[in-house]
Amino acid sequence: MAKRISKSVKNIADLRRHALDTLDMLVNGDIDVEDAHAASELYKDVMGTLKVEVDYYKAIGKPREIAFFDGIETEVEMIDQEQVKRLENKWKGE
């Protein structure tokens, strides 16, 4: 039976620590490559959803702190609304 990591992941630091613990377990032979790969895919999914959230707040021009990044000085950076309009027009073929 594979060793389990019982830590909860509440922020980016926890996710990083969890990923490194998974790597250590793989190197030590406590989990197999398939389990490590499955964990890696989950980490990628979490990061993908965070990227979508950050991109959304940039696009609508409303800064917002994202709770998952607690403990890290970050606020979603605003992008130029004119740039958004140019991109929209480009996608529409205008």
LUMLUMDREN-525709 format. One record per residue (C-alpha): residue number from 0; y, z, x. Coordinates in Angstrom, 1 decimal. Example, Ala and Ser with C-alpha at 12.3 -4.5 7.8 and 13.67 -1.06 7.14 Angstrom:
> k, y, z, x
> 0, -4.5, 7.8, 12.3 $
> 1, -1.1, 7.1, 13.7 $
This chain:
> k, y, z, x
> 0, 0.0, 0.0, 0.0 $
> 1, 3.4, -1.0, 1.3 $
> 2, 5.9, 1.7, 2.2 $
> 3, 8.7, 2.1, -0.3 $
> 4, 12.4, 2.6, 0.3 $
> 5, 13.5, 5.1, -2.3 $
> 6, 17.3, 4.8, -1.6 $
> 7, 19.5, 3.6, -4.4 $
> 8, 21.9, 0.8, -3.6 $
> 9, 25.4, 1.6, -4.9 $
> 10, 27.7, -0.2, -2.5 $
> 11, 27.8, -2.8, 0.3 $
> 12, 27.0, -0.2, 3.0 $
> 13, 23.9, 0.9, 1.1 $
> 14, 22.8, -2.7, 0.7 $
> 15, 23.2, -3.3, 4.5 $
> 16, 21.3, -0.2, 5.3 $
> 17, 18.6, -1.1, 2.9 $
> 18, 18.3, -4.6, 4.4 $
> 19, 18.1, -3.1, 7.9 $
> 20, 15.4, -0.6, 6.8 $
> 21, 13.4, -3.5, 5.4 $
> 22, 13.7, -5.3, 8.7 $
> 23, 12.5, -2.1, 10.5 $
> 24, 9.6, -1.8, 8.2 $
> 25, 8.6, -5.4, 8.8 $
> 26, 8.8, -5.0, 12.6 $
> 27, 6.8, -1.8, 12.4 $
> 28, 4.1, -3.4, 10.2 $
> 29, 4.8, -1.2, 7.2 $
> 30, 5.4, -4.2, 5.0 $
> 31, 4.2, -7.8, 5.2 $
> 32, 6.3, -10.9, 5.5 $
> 33, 6.0, -11.7, 1.8 $
> 34, 7.4, -8.3, 0.8 $
> 35, 10.2, -8.7, 3.3 $
> 36, 11.0, -12.2, 2.0 $
> 37, 11.1, -10.9, -1.6 $
> 38, 13.5, -8.2, -0.6 $
> 39, 15.6, -10.7, 1.3 $
> 40, 15.8, -12.9, -1.8 $
> 41, 17.0, -9.9, -3.9 $
> 42, 19.7, -9.1, -1.3 $
> 43, 20.9, -12.7, -1.5 $
> 44, 21.0, -12.6, -5.3 $
> 45, 23.1, -9.4, -5.2 $
> 46, 25.5, -11.0, -2.7 $
> 47, 25.6, -14.2, -4.8 $
> 48, 26.7, -12.3, -7.9 $
> 49, 29.4, -10.5, -5.9 $
> 50, 30.7, -13.8, -4.5 $
> 51, 30.9, -15.1, -8.1 $
> 52, 32.9, -12.0, -9.1 $
> 53, 35.3, -12.3, -6.2 $
> 54, 35.8, -16.0, -6.8 $
> 55, 36.5, -15.4, -10.4 $
> 56, 39.2, -12.9, -9.8 $
> 57, 40.7, -15.2, -7.2 $
> 58, 40.7, -18.1, -9.6 $
> 59, 42.3, -16.2, -12.5 $
> 60, 45.0, -14.8, -10.1 $
> 61, 44.4, -11.2, -11.0 $
> 62, 43.6, -8.9, -8.1 $
> 63, 40.9, -6.4, -8.7 $
> 64, 39.0, -3.9, -6.6 $
> 65, 35.3, -4.3, -6.9 $
> 66, 33.4, -1.1, -7.1 $
> 67, 30.5, -2.3, -5.0 $
> 68, 32.8, -2.5, -2.0 $
> 69, 33.7, 1.2, -2.3 $
> 70, 34.6, 2.7, 1.0 $
> 71, 35.8, -0.6, 2.3 $
> 72, 39.5, -1.4, 2.2 $
> 73, 39.4, -4.6, 0.1 $
> 74, 41.0, -6.1, -2.8 $
> 75, 40.4, -9.6, -4.1 $
> 76, 42.9, -11.8, -2.5 $
> 77, 44.9, -14.0, -4.7 $
> 78, 44.9, -17.8, -4.3 $
> 79, 47.8, -20.1, -5.1 $
> 80, 47.6, -21.2, -8.7 $
> 81, 49.0, -24.6, -7.7 $
> 82, 45.9, -25.0, -5.5 $
> 83, 43.7, -24.2, -8.5 $
> 84, 45.5, -26.9, -10.6 $
> 85, 45.0, -29.4, -7.8 $
> 86, 41.3, -28.6, -7.6 $
> 87, 40.9, -28.8, -11.4 $
> 88, 42.6, -32.2, -11.4 $
> 89, 40.5, -33.4, -8.5 $
> 90, 37.3, -32.4, -10.3 $
> 91, 38.5, -34.2, -13.5 $
> 92, 39.2, -37.3, -11.4 $
> 93, 42.9, -37.2, -12.0 $
